[in-house]
Amino acid sequence: EKQGYIATRHLIEVGCRSIAHINIRPPRHQGYLNAHKEAGLTADPRLNMDTEDFTRQSGYLAMHKLHTLGIPFDGLVAQADSQAAGAMSSSFWFTGCHCCAPAGEWTSSYSYSSNRRK
């Protein structure tokens, strides 16, 4: 739960308000939801992309699904670096979207593009 919370809270702190989540572990998703609630925000359930595993492929497919649905977002929480890498390698990656993937129980690694999408 802490990992999803920390990653989501960070994205909220840098100004993201529509945060997608590549989800495989329910406790981390609860952390994602708790960070939204604490900030007075409501997580859009359409931005929750359930996956089967922690692979690059699952990150890529989650981005493809988000693109197909046409739901705008300005942040992405991935539950593993490999998912984040797959999402960012997707041709559907949006310039300016922030991405956050937990790298341990208390630390996070972040990957940003230079300009936020409006």
Salt bridges, closest charged atoms under 4 A:
GLU13 OE2 - ARG9 NE 3.58
ASP44 OD2 - ARG46 NH2 2.70
ASP74 OD2 - ARG116 NH2 2.94
GLU105 OE2 - LYS2 NZ 3.73
